[in-house]
Amino acid sequence: MIRKLLVSTIATKVIQEARKPQNQAKLKKAFADFQAKRSGGKRPGGTNRY
């Protein structure tokens, strides 16, 4: 029960912080960087051979 209360409190705080405009910009940049890293650079040399 205490664990659920703690998780709920943390989730509420995360959501409140995510709503702030400056944090939204940071999240968008981090997500774009993650996608770029994930989609590119899988093989050195830039070719996708199967």
Long-range contacts (C-beta under 8 A, 24 or more apart in sequence): none
